[in-house]
């Protein structure tokens, strides 16, 4: 790469990489690094910016950045090399089995429209549940659904996560909202099945779930809305990063 090309690449990275928002630092940082790779701003065989520089651009700690790079290594997208000329290098993207079917599945979905619709339904359901001040059996249902996600084996996590969100929709008191949410969530799950389960993301989601349920049971509609909006944003960042 010539000095001019390197300068241009640096400028383009400065335009694409930006400090992540509080709340979903890992997910949004992963989304941005994947975007850099998809756009070819760092070509196959090229080296990502040094950890210190990349962490600074993204506004995250180097610990969080290393977790992002670990995910990319586990997915076979980058490799770490040691030594004087070491760093993190972009690998060729191998076509996974069934790649054509996956591309067709994603092409048939307007991801941005689906994510916006899902957020509207989820945030609305959380607000309604908090406003209704759930108690007794209804509060117990929500607590039980949350507890089941905490106990979930990795292979069963997404199913129990779905049931928690569906329980919240059902407790909103609107059968129409519940039906619309079920359809939207089914399509979201089709997309989630296309990306890896990331332990860091699941741990973060669990903390968000707990904060959300506490806000709902406290009757704090504004906190419930904020918690759900942040939670939806984290999922959206992962889906955009891997699929958009």
Beta strands, then each sheet from edge to edge (+ up, - down):
strand 1: 78-81
strand 2: 87-90
sheet 1: 1+ 2-
end
